[in-house]
Amino acid sequence: MSQLFSRQLLDWFDQYGRKDLPWQKEITAYRVWVSEIMLQQTQVKTVIPYYQRFMASFPTIEALAGATQDNVLHHWTGLGYYARARNLHKAAQLIVDERDGAFPDTVEQLETLPGVGRSTAGAICTIAFQKTATILDGNVKRVLARYHAIDGWPGQAATSKELWCLAEQHTPTSRIADYTQAIMDLGATLCTRTRPQCQKCPLARECRGYNTGSPTDYPGKKPRKAQPVRENLFLIIRNPQGEVLLEQRPANGLWGGLWVFPQCDREADIRPTCHQLNCQPINWQLLPKQRHTFSHFHLDYQPVLIDATQQPAIMDSCARVWYNPNSPLEVGTAQPVQQLLQQLKV
């Protein structure tokens, strides 16, 4: 069955697979690695423009390692899951400093890099180095779960273990790079989460999920749990020159390393928060609330436009800057912050 699976998949890929994506050209381990990190939990169509801009600015691993974290995060702004960018930068520095720029070429070595797990390591090995390895990203999990009618949620240890075993059984020893791309493509284009195009799928005849008549029942869904909602105020503190105050988040945690507006929980906290920042608020205006959704909670934030005078001591902290919204932004900002800064331009 495994040989039939891979043969049907490769025949389909030869005719319909995607072969002109930016990272499929001039293939190097570095280019493949960057693309695989960007594609974690993010769709291809979203990644393409980010990838192209990123590679234009950081064409080599040495260029990425030598960049500032601010610049790297700036190129990532809007792509989300910012720990990926921080790990990418850290891993580039490790490869340059400890391996003289030589990219690891085994799954075991790759898994030692920050942000690289078993599936990502397998993808890099197969695509960049033509070595036999197994992948199991979200698309592949869905394909295998439907093909074998596995109704467990892939996030459960037992289901994950079963899917890894099946993935290894189906992985061929020849045309490994094409197979890796093929099974990811099938999940991304035909075997989609909703409304799968089973009538076009090369695996439909043997697919147990399809033959049940309810392919979308597989894989099992994550147990539903109401997402908590957090609320806070985004303080857009504007000085007489029209500059707004930004501060850098700590390296770890939510929006780690990104530049954001100061925040507080209640309107009563606005004045004391401004004073802590060595600013004297003159007046403020509450703007409409907005929502930003993370993977594990909703953030309801209300922008507050504050006119204030600044005290000289504000620049005592290197983690705070006055920024002119009309100037080019060269640091990483959280997406809601970037959107609000766009609205402040004159």
N, C-alpha and C positions, 0 to 999 in steps of 0.2 A: 504493500500500500504506500510506503514511504517513497519508493522510486516513482510510482505513478503520480503521487502528489507533486513531487518536484518537477517531473517531466511536464505535466500539464501546466504547472505554474510558469515554467520557463518558456514553453511554447506560446503561452499568452503574453508573457513579457516581451518576447521577440517581436510580436505584432503590435501590442498596445502599450507597453510600458513606457514610463517617462525616461527620456534619455538626454534631455537638454536642460536640466536644472543647473544653476550656476556652479554648484559644487561637484557636478559630474564632469566638468571641464578642467583640464590641467590638474588632474587628481594628484594630491599629495596628502600625506598623513595630517598635516596641519590644517589644510582646507577641509578635509573630511571631519576632523575633530571639531572644528568650529561649527560646521553645519549640524553635526549630531547633537551638540550641546544646545544650539538654538532650537532644534526641532523637538527637544524634550517638552512635551505638553503644549506645543505650539504648531499650528498648521503651516504647511508649506507656503501657501500664498501669503501668509503674514510674514514668514521668515525671509522670503526672497529679497525685498528691498533692504532689510536690516543687514542681511548677509553681504550684499553687494557694497553697502556703505562701509561695513566693518572691514572687509577685505581691502577696500581701496585705502583705508587709513592704516591698517595693520596687515600688510601683504605677507609678512613673514612672522615666524614665532619670535624672532629677535625684536621685531618692531613692537609686537604686543607686550613682550616682557619689559621693554624699555619705556612703555607708556605709563602715564599716571593712572591711578584708579579712577580719578574723576573723569578723565577722558574716556576710559573704557566704559564707565557707567553712562556717560553722555551718549555714547553710540548705542547703548542698550535701552535708553529711556523709551517707554511705551511697550516694550517687548514683555515685560513682567518677569516674575521669578528671578529677582536680581542677584540672588545667591549664585546663579549660574555664571553671571558675568564676573563676580568676585572670584569664584573658583577657577574660571578660565584664565584670568589674569595671574592668579597665584600659581597655577599649574605651569603656565608659560615661563614664569620666573624660575620655577624648580627645574624645568627641562633645560633651560639655558644655563643656569648656574651649576647644576649638578651633573648634567649629561652633555654639556657643550653643545646644546641644541639638537642632539640626536633624539628623535622621537621614539618612545617605547614601541615595540612591535609584537608584544605578546599580551594576551588577555590579563595574565597575572601582573605584569608590569604596569599596564594601563590602569588597572583597578587601584593602583596606589596613588593615582593622581586625584587631586581634589575634584569632586563633581563627576567622576567617571565611575559608573557602576558596571555590572556584569554585561548588560545588554549593549550599552554604549561602547564598551571595550570590544565586544564581539563585532559590532558594526565597523569599527575602525579597522580591526584586524582583517575582516573579509574584504572591505572595499578598498582600503589603502594598501594592504600588504598581500592580498589574495591568499590569506591563510584560512583554513577551515576553522570556523568558530560559530557559535550560536547566538542569535538575537531573540529578544522577547520584549519588544516595546508595546505600546498600547494597541497599535494596529495589528501586530502579530498575535497578541493575546486574543483579540476579537476573532480573527480568522480561525485560529486553532480551536477556540472554545466552540464556535459554531460548527466547524467541520466535524468535531468529535462530540457535539452536544453536551458540553460541560456546563452545568448550570450553577456552579459555585462562583462566588465573587472573586476575581483575580487578586484582590487585596488580602485574601485569607491565605495563610501559609500553606495549607494543604492543597488548595487550588493552584497556587503559584508553583508549587513543587511539581504537580501533575503537568502543568503547561510547559514547564522547563523540560521535563522528560520527553514530552511529545515534540517540542521544538527541536531537541537534539536528534530524535529519531528521524525527523523529516529533513534535516539539514544534509545536503549532498556533499560529496567530496570534490566534485567538479563544478565549474562555473559558479563558484561560491559567491563572488561579488554580485553577479547577475541575480542569483537566487535571493540574496539578502535584499537587493533593491526590489525584486519582484514581489516578495511577500509583503513588504512595507507598502508598495504601490497598490496591491490588491486591497489591503485594508483601508487605504486612504481614498481610493477612487470607486471601488465597487462594494466591498464588504464594509460599508459605513455603519455607524452606530444606529442611525435611523434611515429608513427607506433604502435598504441595500438593494443593489441591482442584480439579484440572483440570476436572472435570465441571461445575463452577460458573463457570469462567472465561470471560469474553466473548471472549477472544482464542484459545481453544483450537483452533478450526478451522484457523487459519493458523499456529499455533505449531509450529515445527519440532522443538523439544525434545519437546513432547507427542506429535507424530507419530512420533518415533523409538521411543516406548514407554518411554523412560527420561529423563523431564524432570529428575530430580535429578542427572543427570550434568552438568548445566549450571547455573551456570558451573563451570569447572574449579576444583579444590580447591587451596588453598595447599599447597605442598610440606611434608610433615610433617617436623617437627624436634622432637626431644625437648626439652621445656622444662626449663631448669636449675632446681635447687632450692637456695635459700639458707636458712640457719638462723641464728637468733639468739634471745637471751633478752630478754623485755620485763620491765624492772625496775619493779615496782609498789611504790615506796618509800613507806611509810606512817609519818607522824610520830605522836607521842603523842596529838595532837588528832584523829587519824583522817583527816587530809588526805593526799592522795597528790601526788607530784611529777610535774608535766607540763613538757615543754620543747617549744619551737616549732622545727619543722624549717626549714631555709633556704628561701627563696622558690622556688628552682629545685630540680628533682630530685624524687625519690620523696616523695610526700606533702608537696609543697612548701607551706609556710605553715601546715600543720596542727600541732595540738598532740598529742604522743605521749608514751608512757613512755620514759624513758632506756633505752638498749639496750646490750648487749655480746654477745660471741660465745660465751664459755665460762663455766662456773660459777666457774672460778678467777679470772675477771675481775670478779666481782660486788663483792667488797670494795674493790679499788682504784677501780672505777668510782664506788662510793658515796663514797669519800673525795674523789675529784675533784669531786663534787657537794656537798662539805662536809657529808656525812651520815655518821653512825657506825652501821653495821648491827649490830643486836642479835641477830637471828636471821632466817632466811628459809626459805621452803617452795616447792619446785618444784611447779608445777601441771601438769596434763596438756598435752601439746603440741597445737597446733592449726595448721591450714593456711589461708592466705589466698592466693588466686590472682590474679595480675596478668596482663595481656595477654601478657607475654613471660617470666614465670617464676613459680614457686611460692615462697611464703615460709612456711617451717615455723617457727613461733615458740612459745616456751615461756614462759608467764607465771611470774614469780617474785615471790611476796608477801613483802616485806621490812619488818620492823619496825625503825625506825631513829630515832635522835635527830638533830635538825637543828642546824646551826651558824648563827649569825646571818648569815654571809656568803652564804648561799644566795640571798638576794634581790639580790645585786649584779648579777645578770644579769636583764635585762628579758625574756629569752627563756625564763625558768623561773618557774613559779608553783606554790604549794601550793593544791590544789583539793579542796573538800569534795564527795565523790561524791553527797551528798544535796541539793546545791544545783543549781538550773537551770544547764544548760550553755549558754554563750553564745558559745563559740568553735568553730571547726571542728576536728574530730578525725577521725583515721582510723577506718574502720569497726570494725576489731578492738579499737581502744582504747575506742570508744564502748560496745561490747558488754561489755568487761571492767569499765568503769565502772558499767554497769547492775548487774552482779553484785555490786559492792561496796556498793550501797545497803543501808541498814538500815531 
